[in-house]
Amino acid sequence: MAPFRTHLSSQLSEELNGSTVKLAGWVHEVRDLGRVKFLLLRDRGGVAQVILKDGEVDPALLRKVESLTRESIVVVEGVVRRSLKAKSGVEVVPRSIEVLNPAVAPLPLDPRGQVPAELPTRLDARFVDLRRPEEKAVFIVNHHLLQATREFFSAQGFIEVVTPRILATATEGGASLFPVDYFGSKAFLAQSPQLYKEQLVGSLERVFEIGVFFRAEESNTTHHLSEFLSLDVEEAFADEEEVMKLLEDYLAYAFSELNRRCPEELKELRGGLLPKLTSPFPRVSYDEALKVLARRGFKLEWGEDLPTPALRALGEEFRGPFFIVDWPSCLKPFYIKPKDDDPSRSYSFDLMYGWLEVASGGRRIHKLDELVDRMRRQGLSPEGF
């Protein structure tokens, strides 16, 4: 049986000059110049140029192309020919054009991204919106980031794990939970794999998980999500400094790999490549952060969490990635270890990029009696865990 298609648009090259190929994709655009018509066919590899000259191709093909609507799905079989005018250096002279599915005109929005559309319009026609270059770039960059993440942590000796998403109780104190009816009993969607990770390192030492988690915290911002993709890492026999170094190395690797693997998508999304990161990132203690904020007019008491305006101010002060360390113990989850010389502070950190918190972590309490005491101090019942 003949293949549905033989090549992607990105695979067409001068080496194929004179070869017969079969392409499949969407009608990106039709340009009618009278005796010459161009069909731009788009697939996941890019855009291929199909040329139809009067007297060179079957007149029926010319009429068919004239009737094509943008985003119709077609299969084109033809011969590759060198072309000085085509961006790829080649074009395809068609022998046949099969319309698999004609698109209705007019389209609800421009999938080329040349004409802006409001968000409600985009969501109502999401299947078309996903064809816009910017939207495709989001998924491609995410794909390469996931690949690079798995490569990095696997190379460091970490084992990828998958933990449950339906829980009988909270993983951490404080975060709201989505309740689930579990065959007549009350359960919750997982907000974090934290306690599972801590059990797993007692066996595997180094684990990581990439998974979707849920937090029922009402907010009206673009940076708080009820459902989100999370990278969680846990390591035995390591302190917070070693983990911060691991994070620095990971971010530098991820940025470098994204620049290498998907530069065009990064340019589409942000107008250029990601910066080259150098370590170590600045370490700013919570106390130092309060002093910086005081100079900028913020009046915050010790032990208060840092609100978004304060984080924006810190992002302006330090730029790029930096750590806020030594947080008050009262602001951190029950499993974060208080400092030996000052229990009001903890062995903890938040990794900031500008004003956004991109990661948090710290040294764990590894003694049961201390952990139970800390849970009770935070109003949690050990029996629930």
Buried (B, 14 or more C-beta within 10 A) or exposed (E): EEEEBBBBBEBBEEEBBEBEBBBBBBBBBBEEEEEEBBBBBBBEBBBBBBBBEEEEBEEEBBEBBEEBBBBBBBBBBBBBBEBEEBEBEBBBBBBBBEBEEBBEEEBBBBBBBEEEBEEEEBEBBEEBBEBBBEBBBBEBBEEBBEEBBBEBBEEBEBBEBEBEBEBEBBBBBEBBBBEBEEEEEEBBBBBBBBBBBBEBBEEBBBBBBBBEBBBEEEEEEEEEEBEEEBBBBBBBEBEBBEBBBBBBBBBBBBBBBBBEBBEEBBEBBEEEBBEEBEEEBEBBBBEBBBEBBEEEEBEBEEEBEBEEEBBEBBBEBBEEBBBBBBBBBBBBBBBBBBBEEEEEBBBBBBBBBBBEEEBBBBBBBEEEEEBBBBBEEBEBEEEEB
